[in-house]
């Protein structure tokens, strides 16, 4: 949904008015999707921290003890964050793209927050720093800004994601748990673009295939992680009833109480 926000925002800058107006309308829907997703993860984190405190567990890496409480441990949430963030980065395509340059020049698509950017909005002579693999190392290389529009939009996306992660970290901090969620390096677990053929850790360290195989499950959800998460996915159908691994919302949609029947199913 956050990726959709970035793509829609850039299309909302289009010189083709019907496309621009349609995308601006769709952005309001995307904002609601992001709210549901971000608060859902936040409530999951909240419930985990509450359960840890109630059980007297201070070590967030005491995974077996935490899972015995029926909640999702924070290291597994970090693995899921690593996975889904890296997958969404691939949605922006290759860092260097002539297609994005052509769309921009044709006035079909702009940059995120185009009207707030202080430049000539033509970009003929402008450059933009792009992360690339140079002599086996990750380095920034200045590329023509027009062909680096995908990279710029992806950077805007990463900055937006970081703000959401910090909101989750404030929940953890407020509960007094010694743990921080972090976005992995943009070269981590990539299947498209400059880093598709290298193994990179969340900290940006390049590894060979053998070394990566040894640590892969430390950074990405393992099969056992998946089995545990699936075991929690059971139905809860009572009014005002929530699964044990997620905290109740502070307020319902449209400020309705927690036991409000949004959907009534005929007997």
Secondary structure, DSSP 8 states (H G I E B T S, - for coil): -HHHHHHHHHHTT-SSHHHHHHHHHHHHHHHHHHHHHHHHHHHHHHHHHHHHHHHT---TT-HHHHHTTTS--HHHHHHHHHHHHHHHHHTT--SS-HHHHHHHHTTS---TTGGG--S-S--SS-EEEEEEEETTEEEEEEEETTTTHHHHHHHHHHHHHHHHHHHHHHHHHHTT---------TTTT-SSSTTTTSEE-TTS-EE-HHHHHHHHHHHS--HHHHHHHHHH-----STT---TTS---SS-GGG--TT--SS----
